[in-house]
Amino acid sequence: MGKTIQVFGFPNLLSAEVVKLFLEKHTGYGTICALEVKQSKGGSRAFAKVQFVDNISADKIINLASKRLYFGSSYLKAWEMKTDIVQLRAYVDHMDGITLNFGCQISEDKFAVLGSTEVSIKFGIGLKKFFFFLSSGSADYKLQLSYENIWQVVLHRPYGQNAQFLLIQVFQLFQTFSYCFHPSPCARSL
């Protein structure tokens, strides 16, 4: 994951997409991992906190700002920040090559499978969150399941089979993210 910088001097509060397009004209498409745009306190100018996927892109914007980077007629200043927008995620444990079946329980001993895919599972600290990583077509996804959304968990061991099934019944659906596979954990909610 790259550096996070602050870019100050935008003439007014702009959308994150406008700021992203402007900065990526200088650093290249896909170089921004996370972005926040805010109004400065007590002034009309706005600023952006920008986290890049690499340090080179962040340094390029800082360098351009030191040599007069303009947005329209507004002169922009940029400097490195000490804190990142997207923090590195710490996972307690993980399992790869797990089959995830989506469906519904139709009786005490029967489960109707609506869809099935291979996933990697990562467990958050304190097992309060489960993260399921999967691919579908050319897109990669991260499904997040919080323990508050789990109704019950049951381990099934069908008689005469070696396979074990962990049935997780939920109150509400997963939170879904499209996941960008840079060397950083940047994700955007769908």
MDAnalysis code that builds the backbone (N, CA, C; Angstrom):
import MDAnalysis as mda
import numpy as np

u = mda.Universe.empty(570, n_residues=190, atom_resindex=np.repeat(np.arange(190), 3), trajectory=True)
u.add_TopologyAttr("name", ["N", "CA", "C"] * 190)
u.add_TopologyAttr("resid", np.arange(1, 191))
u.add_TopologyAttr("resname", ["MET", "GLY", "LYS", "THR", "ILE", "GLN", "VAL", "PHE", "GLY", "PHE", "PRO", "ASN", "LEU", "LEU", "SER", "ALA", "GLU", "VAL", "VAL", "LYS", "LEU", "PHE", "LEU", "GLU", "LYS", "HIS", "THR", "GLY", "TYR", "GLY", "THR", "ILE", "CYS", "ALA", "LEU", "GLU", "VAL", "LYS", "GLN", "SER", "LYS", "GLY", "GLY", "SER", "ARG", "ALA", "PHE", "ALA", "LYS", "VAL", "GLN", "PHE", "VAL", "ASP", "ASN", "ILE", "SER", "ALA", "ASP", "LYS", "ILE", "ILE", "ASN", "LEU", "ALA", "SER", "LYS", "ARG", "LEU", "TYR", "PHE", "GLY", "SER", "SER", "TYR", "LEU", "LYS", "ALA", "TRP", "GLU", "MET", "LYS", "THR", "ASP", "ILE", "VAL", "GLN", "LEU", "ARG", "ALA", "TYR", "VAL", "ASP", "HIS", "MET", "ASP", "GLY", "ILE", "THR", "LEU", "ASN", "PHE", "GLY", "CYS", "GLN", "ILE", "SER", "GLU", "ASP", "LYS", "PHE", "ALA", "VAL", "LEU", "GLY", "SER", "THR", "GLU", "VAL", "SER", "ILE", "LYS", "PHE", "GLY", "ILE", "GLY", "LEU", "LYS", "LYS", "PHE", "PHE", "PHE", "PHE", "LEU", "SER", "SER", "GLY", "SER", "ALA", "ASP", "TYR", "LYS", "LEU", "GLN", "LEU", "SER", "TYR", "GLU", "ASN", "ILE", "TRP", "GLN", "VAL", "VAL", "LEU", "HIS", "ARG", "PRO", "TYR", "GLY", "GLN", "ASN", "ALA", "GLN", "PHE", "LEU", "LEU", "ILE", "GLN", "VAL", "PHE", "GLN", "LEU", "PHE", "GLN", "THR", "PHE", "SER", "TYR", "CYS", "PHE", "HIS", "PRO", "SER", "PRO", "CYS", "ALA", "ARG", "SER", "LEU"])
u.atoms.positions = np.array([
    [0.842, -1.164, 0.000],
    [0.000, 0.000, 0.000],
    [0.892, 1.233, 0.000],
    [0.470, 2.251, -0.746],
    [1.259, 3.464, -0.872],
    [0.942, 4.499, 0.190],
    [1.571, 5.651, 0.026],
    [1.423, 6.752, 0.970],
    [0.042, 7.392, 0.868],
    [-0.325, 8.071, 1.955],
    [-1.515, 8.912, 1.972],
    [-1.042, 10.355, 2.037],
    [-1.614, 11.196, 1.178],
    [-1.241, 12.605, 1.157],
    [-2.489, 13.461, 1.309],
    [-2.273, 14.732, 1.653],
    [-3.361, 15.704, 1.652],
    [-3.078, 16.702, 0.548],
    [-4.097, 16.972, -0.262],
    [-3.998, 17.951, -1.339],
    [-4.971, 19.066, -0.983],
    [-4.441, 20.279, -0.765],
    [-5.253, 21.406, -0.306],
    [-5.303, 22.493, -1.372],
    [-6.451, 23.179, -1.449],
    [-6.563, 24.350, -2.306],
    [-7.625, 24.263, -3.381],
    [-8.445, 23.225, -3.361],
    [-9.527, 23.154, -4.339],
    [-10.484, 24.320, -4.081],
    [-11.009, 24.962, -5.133],
    [-11.784, 26.195, -4.959],
    [-13.077, 26.013, -4.163],
    [-13.646, 24.832, -4.200],
    [-14.864, 24.533, -3.443],
    [-14.948, 23.021, -3.245],
    [-15.992, 22.597, -2.557],
    [-16.171, 21.173, -2.300],
    [-16.549, 20.472, -3.601],
    [-15.709, 19.555, -4.037],
    [-15.907, 18.825, -5.287],
    [-16.252, 17.375, -4.981],
    [-16.795, 16.688, -5.968],
    [-17.062, 15.260, -5.780],
    [-15.734, 14.502, -5.773],
    [-15.734, 13.365, -5.107],
    [-14.531, 12.532, -5.057],
    [-14.126, 12.087, -6.457],
    [-15.101, 11.847, -7.325],
    [-14.810, 11.389, -8.691],
    [-14.067, 12.460, -9.491],
    [-14.447, 13.727, -9.328],
    [-13.768, 14.826, -10.036],
    [-12.316, 14.923, -9.586],
    [-12.089, 14.857, -8.277],
    [-10.728, 14.939, -7.738],
    [-9.910, 13.733, -8.189],
    [-10.511, 12.554, -8.155],
    [-9.812, 11.331, -8.572],
    [-9.386, 11.424, -10.035],
    [-10.291, 11.840, -10.910],
    [-9.957, 11.968, -12.334],
    [-8.843, 12.984, -12.554],
    [-8.888, 14.099, -11.822],
    [-7.852, 15.126, -11.947],
    [-6.483, 14.578, -11.534],
    [-6.412, 13.930, -10.383],
    [-5.126, 13.420, -9.896],
    [-4.607, 12.270, -10.754],
    [-5.514, 11.391, -11.202],
    [-5.075, 10.255, -12.018],
    [-4.643, 10.672, -13.422],
    [-4.960, 11.906, -13.845],
    [-4.395, 12.420, -15.103],
    [-2.882, 12.569, -14.969],
    [-2.420, 12.795, -13.744],
    [-0.990, 12.982, -13.489],
    [-0.291, 11.694, -13.066],
    [-1.028, 10.776, -12.426],
    [-0.390, 9.569, -11.881],
    [-0.734, 8.296, -12.643],
    [-1.799, 8.326, -13.435],
    [-2.224, 7.145, -14.178],
    [-3.487, 6.537, -13.595],
    [-4.256, 5.894, -14.465],
    [-5.525, 5.287, -14.062],
    [-5.287, 4.145, -13.065],
    [-6.113, 4.103, -12.016],
    [-6.048, 3.018, -11.043],
    [-4.992, 3.179, -9.973],
    [-4.389, 4.370, -9.865],
    [-3.325, 4.569, -8.875],
    [-3.854, 5.025, -7.518],
    [-5.130, 5.395, -7.444],
    [-5.707, 5.851, -6.177],
    [-6.472, 4.705, -5.531],
    [-6.144, 4.459, -4.268],
    [-6.777, 3.380, -3.509],
    [-7.988, 3.895, -2.733],
    [-7.871, 5.060, -2.103],
    [-8.960, 5.636, -1.304],
    [-8.868, 7.147, -1.362],
    [-10.019, 7.803, -1.195],
    [-10.074, 9.254, -1.363],
    [-11.197, 9.822, -0.513],
    [-10.919, 10.907, 0.196],
    [-11.928, 11.650, 0.952],
    [-11.782, 13.116, 0.594],
    [-12.878, 13.794, 0.289],
    [-12.855, 15.225, -0.012],
    [-13.676, 15.929, 1.054],
    [-13.094, 16.991, 1.653],
    [-13.774, 17.712, 2.731],
    [-13.585, 19.213, 2.564],
    [-14.517, 19.959, 3.143],
    [-14.441, 21.418, 3.183],
    [-13.511, 21.795, 4.327],
    [-12.637, 22.785, 4.102],
    [-11.761, 23.216, 5.191],
    [-12.575, 24.022, 6.192],
    [-12.199, 23.944, 7.455],
    [-12.923, 24.661, 8.504],
    [-12.623, 26.150, 8.401],
    [-13.665, 26.956, 8.390],
    [-13.501, 28.401, 8.388],
    [-13.032, 28.983, 7.070],
    [-13.127, 28.253, 6.001],
    [-12.683, 28.768, 4.709],
    [-13.515, 28.216, 3.574],
    [-13.316, 28.795, 2.407],
    [-14.083, 28.338, 1.246],
    [-13.368, 27.220, 0.491],
    [-12.102, 27.039, 0.767],
    [-11.322, 26.021, 0.055],
    [-11.641, 24.614, 0.566],
    [-11.372, 23.627, -0.276],
    [-11.573, 22.225, 0.089],
    [-10.243, 21.488, -0.014],
    [-10.183, 20.321, 0.613],
    [-8.970, 19.505, 0.545],
    [-9.361, 18.050, 0.331],
    [-8.399, 17.274, -0.114],
    [-8.620, 15.845, -0.336],
    [-7.539, 15.057, 0.379],
    [-7.953, 14.008, 1.080],
    [-7.020, 13.012, 1.602],
    [-7.013, 11.906, 0.564],
    [-5.825, 11.556, 0.088],
    [-5.710, 10.603, -1.012],
    [-4.700, 9.528, -0.644],
    [-5.120, 8.271, -0.725],
    [-4.203, 7.156, -0.502],
    [-3.956, 6.476, -1.840],
    [-2.688, 6.339, -2.184],
    [-2.290, 5.755, -3.459],
    [-1.910, 4.291, -3.279],
    [-1.899, 3.557, -4.384],
    [-1.526, 2.142, -4.323],
    [-0.014, 1.966, -4.250],
    [0.736, 3.038, -4.569],
    [2.198, 2.979, -4.468],
    [2.740, 4.340, -4.044],
    [3.969, 4.363, -3.557],
    [4.594, 5.605, -3.101],
    [4.979, 6.523, -4.249],
    [5.276, 5.963, -5.408],
    [5.710, 6.759, -6.560],
    [4.630, 7.758, -6.955],
    [3.378, 7.325, -6.993],
    [2.273, 8.206, -7.377],
    [2.088, 9.333, -6.367],
    [2.168, 9.013, -5.076],
    [2.038, 10.034, -4.036],
    [3.163, 11.052, -4.146],
    [4.389, 10.574, -4.325],
    [5.538, 11.475, -4.460],
    [5.419, 12.354, -5.697],
    [4.837, 11.826, -6.758],
    [4.667, 12.598, -7.987],
    [3.738, 13.791, -7.762],
    [2.627, 13.584, -7.052],
    [1.696, 14.686, -6.772],
    [2.347, 15.712, -5.847],
    [3.063, 15.256, -4.826],
    [3.758, 16.184, -3.923],
    [4.778, 17.006, -4.703],
    [5.518, 16.357, -5.589],
    [6.514, 17.041, -6.410],
    [5.858, 18.053, -7.356],
    [4.772, 17.658, -8.015],
    [4.064, 18.582, -8.912],
    [3.519, 19.786, -8.147],
    [2.994, 19.558, -6.942],
    [2.458, 20.657, -6.139],
    [3.557, 21.617, -5.706],
    [4.747, 21.111, -5.455],
    [5.859, 21.992, -5.072],
    [6.322, 22.858, -6.243],
    [5.961, 22.438, -7.474],
    [6.328, 23.196, -8.679],
    [5.116, 23.887, -9.295],
    [4.090, 24.141, -8.514],
    [2.878, 24.837, -8.956],
    [1.912, 23.934, -9.721],
    [1.138, 23.170, -8.994],
    [0.073, 22.350, -9.561],
    [-1.230, 23.131, -9.425],
    [-1.918, 23.326, -10.546],
    [-3.157, 24.104, -10.544],
    [-4.356, 23.229, -10.858],
    [-5.466, 23.526, -10.170],
    [-6.779, 22.986, -10.519],
    [-7.592, 24.195, -10.958],
    [-7.790, 24.337, -12.263],
    [-8.381, 25.575, -12.786],
    [-7.430, 26.710, -12.475],
    [-7.923, 27.733, -11.770],
    [-7.050, 28.852, -11.386],
    [-6.575, 28.737, -9.941],
    [-6.880, 27.629, -9.282],
    [-6.492, 27.440, -7.880],
    [-5.179, 26.678, -7.773],
    [-4.264, 27.257, -7.009],
    [-2.961, 26.644, -6.751],
    [-3.125, 25.603, -5.644],
    [-2.626, 24.402, -5.868],
    [-2.762, 23.313, -4.902],
    [-1.460, 23.060, -4.158],
    [-1.585, 22.725, -2.893],
    [-0.451, 22.314, -2.069],
    [-0.668, 20.852, -1.690],
    [0.410, 20.119, -1.489],
    [0.287, 18.701, -1.119],
    [1.401, 18.316, -0.159],
    [1.074, 17.457, 0.789],
    [2.056, 16.948, 1.736],
    [1.633, 15.567, 2.208],
    [2.612, 14.826, 2.715],
    [2.368, 13.466, 3.191],
    [1.683, 13.501, 4.548],
    [0.772, 12.561, 4.756],
    [0.083, 12.433, 6.040],
    [0.673, 11.257, 6.816],
    [0.495, 11.284, 8.126],
    [1.033, 10.218, 8.966],
    [0.095, 9.020, 9.065],
    [-1.200, 9.238, 8.855],
    [-2.162, 8.137, 8.950],
    [-2.761, 7.834, 7.584],
    [-3.063, 6.566, 7.362],
    [-3.670, 6.129, 6.108],
    [-5.188, 6.129, 6.228],
    [-5.857, 6.217, 5.089],
    [-7.314, 6.112, 5.060],
    [-7.709, 4.652, 5.242],
    [-7.100, 3.772, 4.459],
    [-7.368, 2.335, 4.534],
    [-6.250, 1.702, 5.344],
    [-6.607, 1.131, 6.488],
    [-5.614, 0.488, 7.342],
    [-5.405, -0.951, 6.884],
    [-4.211, -1.462, 7.110],
    [-3.954, -2.871, 6.810],
    [-4.847, -3.741, 7.683],
    [-5.403, -4.756, 7.116],
    [-6.297, -5.649, 7.833],
    [-5.485, -6.775, 8.492],
    [-5.830, -7.063, 9.734],
    [-5.193, -8.176, 10.436],
    [-6.200, -9.317, 10.528],
    [-5.834, -10.457, 10.003],
    [-6.701, -11.626, 10.055],
    [-6.090, -12.641, 11.006],
    [-6.937, -13.233, 11.825],
    [-6.472, -14.209, 12.795],
    [-6.127, -15.525, 12.115],
    [-6.986, -15.981, 11.212],
    [-6.779, -17.269, 10.570],
    [-7.465, -17.257, 9.218],
    [-7.118, -18.227, 8.388],
    [-7.753, -18.322, 7.074],
    [-7.794, -19.779, 6.609],
    [-8.708, -20.038, 5.665],
    [-8.826, -21.351, 5.023],
    [-9.001, -21.100, 3.532],
    [-8.301, -21.871, 2.709],
    [-8.391, -21.739, 1.257],
    [-9.048, -22.975, 0.661],
    [-9.604, -22.800, -0.550],
    [-10.187, -23.930, -1.270],
    [-11.454, -24.480, -0.641],
    [-12.239, -23.631, -0.015],
    [-13.480, -24.039, 0.641],
    [-14.643, -23.829, -0.327],
    [-15.570, -24.761, -0.377],
    [-16.756, -24.613, -1.219],
    [-17.843, -23.902, -0.426],
    [-18.333, -22.795, -0.971],
    [-19.411, -22.028, -0.361],
    [-20.680, -22.284, -1.165],
    [-21.695, -22.840, -0.507],
    [-22.983, -23.110, -1.145],
    [-23.994, -22.075, -0.669],
    [-24.651, -21.392, -1.609],
    [-25.733, -20.474, -1.279],
    [-27.045, -21.212, -1.480],
    [-27.963, -21.081, -0.548],
    [-29.237, -21.756, -0.700],
    [-30.101, -21.567, 0.520],
    [-31.027, -22.504, 0.697],
    [-31.913, -22.427, 1.849],
    [-32.209, -23.832, 2.362],
    [-32.426, -23.909, 3.651],
    [-32.746, -25.185, 4.276],
    [-34.231, -25.449, 4.038],
    [-34.554, -26.611, 3.455],
    [-35.948, -26.916, 3.133],
    [-36.571, -27.931, 4.088],
    [-35.743, -28.601, 4.859],
    [-36.231, -29.481, 5.925],
    [-35.088, -29.648, 6.916],
    [-35.319, -30.427, 7.964],
    [-34.289, -30.580, 8.988],
    [-33.009, -31.200, 8.452],
    [-33.125, -32.055, 7.436],
    [-31.941, -32.726, 6.906],
    [-31.698, -32.464, 5.420],
    [-32.358, -31.457, 4.841],
    [-32.160, -31.147, 3.424],
    [-31.885, -29.667, 3.222],
    [-30.963, -29.415, 2.294],
    [-30.544, -28.056, 1.965],
    [-30.589, -27.905, 0.449],
    [-31.338, -26.931, -0.050],
    [-31.427, -26.679, -1.494],
    [-30.336, -25.689, -1.882],
    [-29.421, -26.119, -2.747],
    [-28.304, -25.274, -3.176],
    [-28.730, -24.466, -4.394],
    [-28.654, -23.132, -4.279],
    [-28.987, -22.239, -5.386],
    [-27.755, -21.883, -6.205],
    [-26.604, -21.896, -5.566],
    [-25.348, -21.591, -6.240],
    [-24.185, -22.072, -5.406],
    [-23.050, -22.297, -6.055],
    [-21.890, -22.846, -5.364],
    [-20.628, -22.273, -5.986],
    [-19.634, -21.959, -5.161],
    [-18.364, -21.448, -5.665],
    [-17.252, -21.740, -4.668],
    [-16.021, -21.737, -5.144],
    [-14.867, -21.944, -4.274],
    [-14.426, -20.599, -3.716],
    [-14.127, -20.556, -2.424],
    [-13.753, -19.313, -1.754],
    [-12.547, -19.527, -0.847],
    [-11.963, -18.413, -0.446],
    [-11.009, -18.376, 0.658],
    [-11.723, -17.664, 1.794],
    [-11.533, -18.138, 3.000],
    [-12.193, -17.536, 4.157],
    [-11.124, -16.990, 5.088],
    [-11.340, -15.761, 5.554],
    [-10.463, -15.164, 6.561],
    [-11.325, -14.738, 7.735],
    [-10.795, -14.936, 8.930],
    [-11.520, -14.623, 10.144],
    [-10.925, -13.370, 10.754],
    [-11.783, -12.422, 11.117],
    [-11.322, -11.202, 11.754],
    [-10.979, -11.436, 13.210],
    [-10.398, -10.429, 13.824],
    [-10.001, -10.511, 15.227],
    [-11.238, -10.737, 16.090],
    [-11.153, -11.681, 17.010],
    [-12.265, -12.001, 17.894],
    [-13.377, -12.771, 17.208],
    [-13.138, -13.242, 15.985],
    [-14.126, -13.975, 15.188],
    [-15.445, -13.215, 15.060],
    [-15.380, -11.878, 15.078],
    [-16.590, -11.075, 14.943],
    [-16.983, -10.874, 13.492],
    [-16.065, -11.144, 12.580],
    [-16.359, -11.006, 11.158],
    [-15.731, -12.165, 10.392],
    [-16.442, -12.611, 9.374],
    [-15.933, -13.602, 8.432],
    [-15.833, -12.907, 7.078],
    [-14.736, -13.126, 6.379],
    [-14.547, -12.556, 5.049],
    [-14.395, -13.703, 4.061],
    [-15.235, -13.711, 3.032],
    [-15.205, -14.731, 1.989],
    [-14.710, -14.066, 0.712],
    [-13.608, -14.552, 0.141],
    [-13.036, -14.002, -1.084],
    [-13.324, -14.969, -2.223],
    [-13.920, -14.460, -3.311],
    [-14.271, -15.315, -4.438],
    [-14.149, -14.559, -5.745],
    [-14.110, -15.311, -6.838],
    [-14.047, -14.745, -8.185],
    [-15.264, -15.198, -8.964],
    [-15.763, -14.300, -9.805],
    [-16.875, -14.626, -10.687],
    [-16.619, -13.914, -12.004],
    [-16.355, -14.685, -13.043],
    [-15.987, -14.077, -14.322],
    [-14.652, -13.376, -14.177],
    [-14.593, -12.106, -14.561],
    [-13.346, -11.345, -14.441],
    [-13.326, -10.481, -13.185],
    [-14.372, -10.565, -12.351],
    [-14.451, -9.738, -11.145],
    [-14.096, -10.556, -9.905],
    [-13.511, -9.879, -8.928],
    [-13.184, -10.483, -7.645],
    [-14.036, -9.807, -6.582],
    [-14.521, -10.582, -5.622],
    [-15.421, -10.057, -4.607],
    [-14.978, -10.464, -3.214],
    [-15.341, -9.615, -2.262],
    [-15.146, -9.915, -0.848],
    [-16.523, -9.816, -0.195],
    [-16.970, -10.903, 0.418],
    [-18.228, -10.908, 1.151],
    [-17.892, -10.827, 2.631],
    [-18.569, -9.928, 3.338],
    [-18.313, -9.747, 4.762],
    [-19.554, -10.158, 5.542],
    [-19.357, -11.015, 6.521],
    [-20.452, -11.476, 7.368],
    [-20.098, -11.166, 8.815],
    [-20.903, -10.341, 9.470],
    [-20.686, -9.993, 10.872],
    [-21.444, -10.964, 11.767],
    [-20.913, -11.193, 12.952],
    [-21.541, -12.158, 13.852],
    [-22.950, -11.726, 14.261],
    [-23.257, -10.410, 14.221],
    [-24.594, -9.924, 14.565],
    [-25.645, -10.425, 13.578],
    [-25.219, -10.771, 12.355],
    [-26.143, -11.202, 11.310],
    [-26.340, -12.718, 11.265],
    [-25.659, -13.447, 12.153],
    [-25.756, -14.914, 12.152],
    [-26.872, -15.355, 13.098],
    [-27.792, -16.157, 12.565],
    [-28.883, -16.687, 13.377],
    [-28.414, -17.937, 14.111],
    [-27.824, -18.885, 13.369],
    [-27.292, -20.089, 14.006],
    [-26.223, -20.723, 13.120],
    [-25.353, -21.493, 13.765],
    [-24.302, -22.238, 13.074],
    [-24.426, -23.697, 13.501],
    [-24.510, -24.601, 12.510],
    [-24.680, -26.031, 12.792],
    [-23.668, -26.814, 11.964],
    [-22.958, -27.746, 12.605],
    [-22.032, -28.625, 11.900],
    [-22.769, -29.906, 11.518],
    [-22.799, -30.208, 10.215],
    [-23.448, -31.431, 9.722],
    [-22.379, -32.439, 9.315],
    [-22.543, -33.687, 9.765],
    [-21.669, -34.796, 9.373],
    [-22.555, -35.904, 8.820],
    [-22.793, -35.899, 7.512],
    [-23.665, -36.928, 6.930],
    [-23.110, -38.330, 7.196],
    [-23.996, -39.231, 7.582],
    [-23.619, -40.603, 7.908],
    [-23.006, -41.276, 6.683],
    [-21.848, -41.896, 6.856],
    [-21.185, -42.631, 5.788],
    [-20.366, -41.765, 4.846],
    [-20.211, -40.475, 5.133],
    [-19.408, -39.586, 4.282],
    [-18.298, -38.960, 5.109],
    [-17.182, -38.666, 4.449],
    [-16.079, -37.997, 5.127],
    [-16.285, -36.489, 5.217],
    [-17.122, -35.955, 4.338],
    [-17.321, -34.505, 4.278],
    [-18.070, -33.997, 5.505],
    [-17.727, -32.787, 5.899],
    [-18.443, -32.090, 6.958],
    [-18.963, -30.786, 6.373],
    [-20.131, -30.371, 6.819],
    [-20.736, -29.149, 6.323],
    [-21.032, -28.227, 7.491],
    [-20.594, -27.000, 7.369],
    [-20.904, -25.993, 8.370],
    [-22.023, -25.137, 7.795],
    [-23.192, -25.218, 8.389],
    [-24.352, -24.469, 7.929],
    [-24.434, -23.183, 8.738],
    [-24.306, -22.059, 8.058],
    [-24.404, -20.750, 8.706],
    [-25.693, -20.108, 8.207],
    [-26.658, -19.957, 9.096],
    [-27.917, -19.317, 8.728],
    [-27.876, -17.868, 9.207],
    [-28.267, -16.962, 8.322],
    [-28.114, -15.532, 8.600],
    [-29.463, -14.823, 8.629],
    [-29.489, -13.684, 9.346],
    [-30.672, -12.823, 9.383],
    [-30.760, -11.961, 8.130],
    [-29.608, -11.467, 7.676],
    [-29.592, -10.609, 6.498],
    [-28.394, -10.956, 5.633],
    [-28.393, -10.423, 4.427],
    [-27.379, -10.775, 3.441],
    [-26.002, -10.258, 3.813],
    [-25.011, -10.803, 3.115],
    [-23.630, -10.370, 3.252],
    [-23.488, -8.930, 2.786],
    [-22.504, -8.236, 3.326],
    [-22.079, -6.973, 2.740],
    [-21.081, -7.353, 1.656],
    [-21.262, -6.812, 0.446],
    [-20.470, -7.223, -0.709],
    [-19.553, -6.100, -1.154],
    [-18.312, -6.442, -1.484],
    [-17.345, -5.480, -1.987],
    [-16.752, -6.002, -3.278],
    [-16.538, -5.100, -4.223],
    [-15.714, -5.426, -5.382],
    [-14.295, -5.194, -4.915],
    [-13.406, -6.101, -5.152],
    [-12.078, -6.059, -4.549],
    [-11.025, -5.837, -5.606],
    [-10.163, -4.823, -5.421],
    [-9.094, -4.583, -6.391],
    [-7.826, -5.263, -5.904],
    [-7.256, -6.100, -6.741],
    [-6.089, -6.870, -6.340],
    [-4.799, -6.163, -6.708],
    [-4.550, -5.019, -6.040],
    [-3.236, -4.390, -6.034],
    [-2.561, -4.989, -4.810],
    [-1.314, -4.621, -4.520],
    [-0.739, -5.135, -3.284],
    [-1.321, -4.421, -2.070],
    [-2.536, -3.894, -2.199],
    [-3.157, -3.159, -1.109],
    [-4.574, -3.663, -0.882],
    [-5.126, -3.418, 0.316],
    [-6.456, -3.917, 0.624],
    [-7.550, -2.925, 0.277],
    [-7.457, -2.263, -0.857],
    [-8.458, -1.261, -1.170],
    [-9.708, -1.923, -1.725],
    [-10.821, -1.481, -1.230],
    [-12.088, -2.051, -1.672],
    [-13.142, -0.969, -1.675],
    [-14.148, -1.152, -2.500],
    [-15.245, -0.198, -2.461],
    [-16.541, -0.969, -2.293],
    [-17.424, -0.402, -1.496],
    [-18.695, -1.062, -1.243],
    [-19.590, -0.946, -2.451],
    [-20.313, -1.997, -2.763],
    [-21.254, -1.972, -3.888],
    [-22.594, -1.470, -3.442],
])
